[in-house]
Amino acid sequence: MTNSKKKTIAIDMDGVIADTAAQFIHWYQKQYGVSLERTVFDGKPEADALPDGAAGKFVRSQGFFRTIPVMPGAQNAMQQLMKHFEVYIVSAAMEFPLSLSEKYEWIREHFPFIEWRHIIFCGDKSVIDTDYMIDDHIRNLDCCKGKTILFTAGHNLGIDRHMRVNNWDDILTFLQKELQTV
Amino acid sequence: MTNSKKKTIAIDMDGVIADTAAQFIHWYQKQYGVSLERTVFDGKPEADALPDGAAGKFVRSQGFFRTIPVMPGAQNAMQQLMKHFEVYIVSAAMEFPLSLSEKYEWIREHFPFIEWRHIIFCGDKSVIDTDYMIDDHIRNLDCCKGKTILFTAGHNLGIDRHMRVNNWDDILTFLQKELQTV
């Protein structure tokens, strides 16, 4: 199953391979007729970013997680990484039980090359042990025993206790360097 | 969230807190009108235990995982363990995607005291890092970095490379001793 020679990477879904901010803005426009800028998320928790508590309603609505756009560059980058790493998709899906089957179907559609053995839906990520963890939430990275990579999102701007990447090209650049130093 | 002073335990669902063998026998009786003995599982993979490949059909049928009986003693024992350990339910649910929501609802019904942060649905368990792992499948225990506890099931009889328990009383007895030696 697992090639023990390869290092392991836990890769988050929302905000990392799924462009959840774009989906929030799209659903807000669709339901309220108002176009928000992406900067609406800057410096505040995601749950508080949209007016009227809309974010909390959206994540509990059927279809929200199933139709999130893929983060640009994620599909190609994941395939590149799989040549050299054991890549796991690790999503904190338990908070929104409706999301379980939607997230599974979304992965099957957009990342069919990730086999089911490498998908993990969890609550907190404190018992996940991988060599690398890529996440936009510091609460997940803070308890990670491996090397941590913070994927930039509005809600994590200004935080400097994890290595930051701004896009999937940054991730490939960093991990290619890691391969050379191992 | 997690009290770092408590040791962590990963507890499997099928064959450990859910009496999956009893459910197989019950469904076989219901669909084929034949009462099988529990010994039908002895010494062979679960998938091959029932005639006509019935096991493989059942695990892909709606309602199978939702209605499995609880393993005797599991509810009370889990509540006892939670006083001294961080208890995680860790189930290899990804092989049967239909089971995701059914397993979640089953946990909510029978183990409502396990909060969502402590539920993990995965494929393989190789990146799960807990101090203890209780499982009936050696493939999960073999890659565990912590102490392993093999819950007796027909398919694992005769295997002696993990500490064996036969029921939830055995688990409580062992883990109570562990608490005294820490």
Boltz contact constraints between the chains, C-beta under 6 A:
constraints:
  - contact:
      token1: [A, 1]
      token2: [B, 124]
      max_distance: 6.0
  - contact:
      token1: [A, 2]
      token2: [B, 126]
      max_distance: 6.0
  - contact:
      token1: [A, 8]
      token2: [B, 127]
      max_distance: 6.0
  - contact:
      token1: [A, 88]
      token2: [B, 127]
      max_distance: 6.0
  - contact:
      token1: [A, 94]
      token2: [B, 116]
      max_distance: 6.0
  - contact:
      token1: [A, 94]
      token2: [B, 119]
      max_distance: 6.0
  - contact:
      token1: [A, 95]
      token2: [B, 116]
      max_distance: 6.0
  - contact:
      token1: [A, 97]
      token2: [B, 104]
      max_distance: 6.0
  - contact:
      token1: [A, 100]
      token2: [B, 100]
      max_distance: 6.0
  - contact:
      token1: [A, 100]
      token2: [B, 101]
      max_distance: 6.0
  - contact:
      token1: [A, 101]
      token2: [B, 100]
      max_distance: 6.0
  - contact:
      token1: [A, 101]
      token2: [B, 101]
      max_distance: 6.0
  - contact:
      token1: [A, 104]
      token2: [B, 97]
      max_distance: 6.0
  - contact:
      token1: [A, 116]
      token2: [B, 94]
      max_distance: 6.0
  - contact:
      token1: [A, 116]
      token2: [B, 95]
      max_distance: 6.0
  - contact:
      token1: [A, 116]
      token2: [B, 123]
      max_distance: 6.0
  - contact:
      token1: [A, 117]
      token2: [B, 123]
      max_distance: 6.0
  - contact:
      token1: [A, 117]
      token2: [B, 124]
      max_distance: 6.0
  - contact:
      token1: [A, 118]
      token2: [B, 123]
      max_distance: 6.0
  - contact:
      token1: [A, 119]
      token2: [B, 94]
      max_distance: 6.0
  - contact:
      token1: [A, 119]
      token2: [B, 123]
      max_distance: 6.0
  - contact:
      token1: [A, 120]
      token2: [B, 122]
      max_distance: 6.0
  - contact:
      token1: [A, 121]
      token2: [B, 121]
      max_distance: 6.0
  - contact:
      token1: [A, 122]
      token2: [B, 120]
      max_distance: 6.0
  - contact:
      token1: [A, 123]
      token2: [B, 116]
      max_distance: 6.0
  - contact:
      token1: [A, 123]
      token2: [B, 117]
      max_distance: 6.0
  - contact:
      token1: [A, 123]
      token2: [B, 118]
      max_distance: 6.0
  - contact:
      token1: [A, 123]
      token2: [B, 119]
      max_distance: 6.0
  - contact:
      token1: [A, 124]
      token2: [B, 1]
      max_distance: 6.0
  - contact:
      token1: [A, 124]
      token2: [B, 117]
      max_distance: 6.0
  - contact:
      token1: [A, 126]
      token2: [B, 2]
      max_distance: 6.0
  - contact:
      token1: [A, 127]
      token2: [B, 8]
      max_distance: 6.0
  - contact:
      token1: [A, 127]
      token2: [B, 88]
      max_distance: 6.0
  - contact:
      token1: [A, 127]
      token2: [B, 128]
      max_distance: 6.0
  - contact:
      token1: [A, 127]
      token2: [B, 129]
      max_distance: 6.0
  - contact:
      token1: [A, 127]
      token2: [B, 130]
      max_distance: 6.0
  - contact:
      token1: [A, 128]
      token2: [B, 127]
      max_distance: 6.0
  - contact:
      token1: [A, 129]
      token2: [B, 127]
      max_distance: 6.0
  - contact:
      token1: [A, 129]
      token2: [B, 129]
      max_distance: 6.0
  - contact:
      token1: [A, 130]
      token2: [B, 127]
      max_distance: 6.0
